[in-house]
Amino acid sequence: MLTKKQRQKIKDKVVKFLKYRVLHVDDSTHRIALGLALGVFVAFTPPLGHHILLVILLCSIFRANKFVGLTFIWLSNPFTYVVLYYPNYLLGRRVLAFFGTAGEIEPARISTMFNESLSFGHVMTGFYTSEFWRELGSFFVKIGFEMFTGGLIIGSIVAGLAYFTGYRLIDGYRRRHPHHFPDHI
């Protein structure tokens, strides 16, 4: 467990990073906020190992800031896999069940599979082994359509919120600090 001093140090580093590497990016507020939204959207999608390629492709297509997009895909990491992907699966399963195409595996078994396959310890110890990736691939084949469907829905909602919130925060920061951004106003 982290001490209060360690948590504060981490928080200070995150705030400093966001302030100087996101808010001060030499780009328009729209492109920065769009990069943020696309990064968040991709973080909610299940293609582990392909997030970087996917966010670069989407940022190129939508002319968003790639650096900011790449920064925010890291919301999906070994610490957050279960937190992000399990709700995607549950929502996707419900949506697909509504249309009569739900998966055949019981939700209790899926919960166990999530905890086993995507646990932090399992990911950290097996990430560089072919067995880990075969197991993960098999797991995602079994529940991939549900996760992808839920990820598109949740990712779209969260990305929309991220865009509008990010846009307002970036714009507000730049208005309060016009000496850093002379071309902004």
C-alpha positions as CSV (number, residue, x, y, z in Angstrom):
1,M,0.0,0.0,0.0
2,L,1.3,3.4,-0.9
3,T,1.8,6.0,1.8
4,K,0.1,9.4,1.7
5,K,3.4,11.0,0.6
6,Q,3.9,8.5,-2.2
7,R,0.3,9.0,-3.5
8,Q,0.9,12.8,-3.4
9,K,4.1,12.4,-5.4
10,I,2.4,10.3,-8.0
11,K,-0.5,12.8,-8.2
12,D,1.9,15.7,-8.6
13,K,3.8,13.9,-11.4
14,V,0.5,13.1,-13.2
15,V,-0.7,16.7,-12.9
16,K,2.7,18.0,-14.1
17,F,2.6,15.6,-17.1
18,L,-1.0,16.6,-18.0
19,K,-0.2,20.3,-17.6
20,Y,3.0,20.4,-19.7
21,R,2.5,17.5,-22.1
22,V,-1.2,17.8,-22.9
23,L,-2.4,21.4,-22.0
24,H,0.7,22.9,-23.6
25,V,0.7,20.9,-26.8
26,D,1.1,23.2,-29.7
27,D,-2.2,22.4,-31.4
28,S,-5.8,23.5,-31.5
29,T,-8.1,22.8,-28.6
30,H,-10.3,20.8,-30.8
31,R,-7.5,18.5,-32.1
32,I,-6.2,18.0,-28.5
33,A,-9.6,17.1,-27.2
34,L,-10.3,14.9,-30.2
35,G,-7.0,13.1,-29.5
36,L,-8.0,12.6,-25.9
37,A,-11.4,11.3,-26.9
38,L,-10.0,8.8,-29.5
39,G,-7.4,7.6,-27.0
40,V,-10.1,7.0,-24.4
41,F,-12.3,5.3,-27.0
42,V,-9.5,2.9,-28.1
43,A,-8.6,2.1,-24.4
44,F,-12.1,0.7,-24.1
45,T,-11.8,-1.6,-27.1
46,P,-10.5,-5.1,-26.6
47,P,-7.7,-5.6,-29.2
48,L,-4.9,-5.8,-26.7
49,G,-1.5,-5.2,-28.3
50,H,-3.0,-3.2,-31.2
51,H,-4.2,-0.1,-29.3
52,I,-1.2,2.0,-30.5
53,L,-1.8,1.2,-34.2
54,L,-5.5,1.7,-33.8
55,V,-5.2,5.1,-32.1
56,I,-2.6,6.3,-34.7
57,L,-4.9,5.2,-37.5
58,L,-8.0,6.9,-36.0
59,C,-6.1,10.1,-35.1
60,S,-4.8,10.3,-38.7
61,I,-8.3,9.8,-40.2
62,F,-9.9,12.3,-37.9
63,R,-6.9,14.7,-37.9
64,A,-6.6,14.5,-34.1
65,N,-3.5,15.0,-32.0
66,K,-1.7,11.7,-32.1
67,F,0.5,12.4,-29.1
68,V,-2.5,13.0,-26.9
69,G,-4.3,10.0,-28.3
70,L,-1.3,7.8,-27.6
71,T,-1.1,9.2,-24.1
72,F,-4.7,8.3,-23.2
73,I,-4.7,4.7,-24.5
74,W,-2.7,3.9,-21.4
75,L,-5.9,4.0,-19.5
76,S,-6.0,0.4,-20.6
77,N,-3.1,-1.3,-18.8
78,P,-2.6,-4.4,-16.6
79,F,-4.0,-2.6,-13.6
80,T,-7.3,-1.7,-15.3
81,Y,-8.0,-4.5,-17.7
82,V,-10.7,-6.2,-15.6
83,V,-12.2,-2.8,-14.6
84,L,-12.5,-1.7,-18.3
85,Y,-13.3,-4.9,-20.1
86,Y,-15.7,-6.8,-17.8
87,P,-18.4,-4.1,-18.0
88,N,-17.9,-4.1,-21.8
89,Y,-18.6,-7.8,-21.8
90,L,-21.6,-7.5,-19.5
91,L,-23.2,-4.7,-21.6
92,G,-22.3,-6.4,-24.9
93,R,-23.9,-9.7,-23.6
94,R,-27.1,-7.8,-22.7
95,V,-27.3,-6.0,-26.0
96,L,-26.6,-9.2,-28.0
97,A,-29.1,-11.1,-25.9
98,F,-31.7,-8.5,-26.7
99,F,-31.1,-9.3,-30.4
100,G,-31.0,-13.1,-29.7
101,T,-27.3,-13.6,-30.2
102,A,-25.8,-13.8,-26.7
103,G,-22.8,-16.0,-26.0
104,E,-23.1,-19.5,-24.6
105,I,-20.8,-19.2,-21.6
106,E,-22.5,-18.4,-18.2
107,P,-21.6,-15.0,-16.7
108,A,-20.3,-16.6,-13.5
109,R,-17.7,-18.6,-15.6
110,I,-16.8,-15.5,-17.5
111,S,-16.2,-13.6,-14.3
112,T,-13.8,-16.4,-13.2
113,M,-12.1,-16.3,-16.7
114,F,-11.6,-12.5,-16.4
115,N,-10.1,-12.8,-13.0
116,E,-7.7,-15.6,-14.1
117,S,-6.8,-14.4,-17.6
118,L,-6.5,-10.6,-16.9
119,S,-5.3,-10.6,-13.3
120,F,-2.4,-8.3,-12.8
121,G,-0.1,-11.0,-11.7
122,H,-1.0,-13.3,-14.6
123,V,-0.5,-10.5,-17.1
124,M,2.8,-9.4,-15.7
125,T,4.3,-12.9,-15.4
126,G,3.0,-14.2,-18.8
127,F,3.0,-11.1,-21.0
128,Y,6.1,-12.2,-22.9
129,T,5.2,-15.9,-23.3
130,S,3.4,-17.4,-26.3
131,E,1.3,-19.5,-24.0
132,F,-0.2,-16.3,-22.4
133,W,-1.1,-14.9,-25.8
134,R,-2.6,-18.2,-27.0
135,E,-4.7,-18.3,-23.8
136,L,-5.7,-14.7,-24.1
137,G,-6.6,-15.2,-27.8
138,S,-8.8,-18.2,-26.9
139,F,-10.5,-16.2,-24.1
140,F,-11.2,-13.3,-26.5
141,V,-12.5,-15.6,-29.2
142,K,-15.0,-17.0,-26.7
143,I,-16.3,-13.6,-25.6
144,G,-14.8,-11.2,-28.1
145,F,-18.0,-10.2,-29.9
146,E,-19.7,-9.4,-26.6
147,M,-16.7,-7.4,-25.4
148,F,-16.3,-5.6,-28.7
149,T,-20.0,-4.6,-28.8
150,G,-20.0,-3.4,-25.2
151,G,-16.6,-1.7,-25.8
152,L,-18.0,0.3,-28.7
153,I,-21.0,1.4,-26.7
154,I,-19.2,2.3,-23.5
155,G,-16.1,3.6,-25.3
156,S,-18.3,5.9,-27.5
157,I,-20.1,7.3,-24.4
158,V,-16.9,7.8,-22.4
159,A,-15.1,9.3,-25.4
160,G,-17.9,11.8,-26.0
161,L,-17.7,12.9,-22.4
162,A,-13.9,13.0,-22.6
163,Y,-14.1,15.2,-25.7
164,F,-16.5,17.8,-24.3
165,T,-14.9,17.8,-20.8
166,G,-11.4,17.9,-22.2
167,Y,-12.3,20.7,-24.7
168,R,-13.8,22.9,-21.9
169,L,-10.9,22.3,-19.5
170,I,-8.2,22.9,-22.2
171,D,-10.0,26.0,-23.5
172,G,-10.5,27.3,-19.9
173,Y,-6.9,26.7,-19.1
174,R,-5.7,28.5,-22.2
175,R,-8.0,31.5,-21.6
176,R,-6.7,31.8,-18.0
177,H,-3.1,31.6,-19.2
178,P,-3.1,33.5,-22.5
179,H,0.6,34.4,-22.2
180,H,1.4,30.8,-22.9
181,F,-0.9,30.7,-25.9
182,P,-0.8,34.0,-27.8
183,D,-2.4,32.6,-30.9
184,H,-5.3,31.0,-29.0
185,I,-7.5,34.0,-28.3
